[in-house]
């Protein structure tokens, strides 16, 4: 269901309910049900595509056609979940907790919560892959008794992302990218 279909359906339901206010059968629930993955990633009005910046330690989502921008990706990882409805959910994990942001081990659970039961097309992990030990995604460096050393382990990162998000590893693509701003 697209955003426009949802808007049209909700408008039609509102008109129908307004026309027959006094004749609602007892016990009838007037709540409009949404499809399983209808509200994943949010939405926009009037077809305007959303653009959101995802700072270190943040997780954000955009609706179909929207864009996520990850600024200043140097030693960070970005995780972008592409939903089948065209929306995206993304997180910007940093090696060390940014002020006001989440720890690295909180990013994947937050993404999972926003994705919910939505159908996933693919997952892109980009950034400083060679600077990350997959363990940093399970236990933040600041919260670890003994800090695992850095290692270039794209397969290990793929496995952790797949496991925590509850998705097949074949849907997770891991890419080393140069420093800078990433747009997805």
HELIX and SHEET records of a PDB file:
HELIX    1   1 UNK A    3  UNK A   19  1                                  17    
HELIX    2   2 UNK A   21  UNK A   23  5                                   3    
HELIX    3   3 UNK A  104  UNK A  115  1                                  12    
HELIX    4   4 UNK A  129  UNK A  131  5                                   3    
HELIX    5   5 UNK A  134  UNK A  137  5                                   4    
HELIX    6   6 UNK A  141  UNK A  143  5                                   3    
HELIX    7   7 UNK A  154  UNK A  165  1                                  12    
HELIX    8   8 UNK A  169  UNK A  171  5                                   3    
SHEET    1   A 3 UNK A  51  UNK A  53  0                                        
SHEET    2   A 3 UNK A  67  UNK A  73  1                                        
SHEET    3   A 3 UNK A 180  UNK A 183 -1                                        
SHEET    1   B 5 UNK A  59  UNK A  62  0                                        
SHEET    2   B 5 UNK A  88  UNK A  93 -1                                        
SHEET    3   B 5 UNK A  77  UNK A  83 -1                                        
SHEET    4   B 5 UNK A 120  UNK A 127 -1                                        
SHEET    5   B 5 UNK A 172  UNK A 176  1                                        
END                                                                             
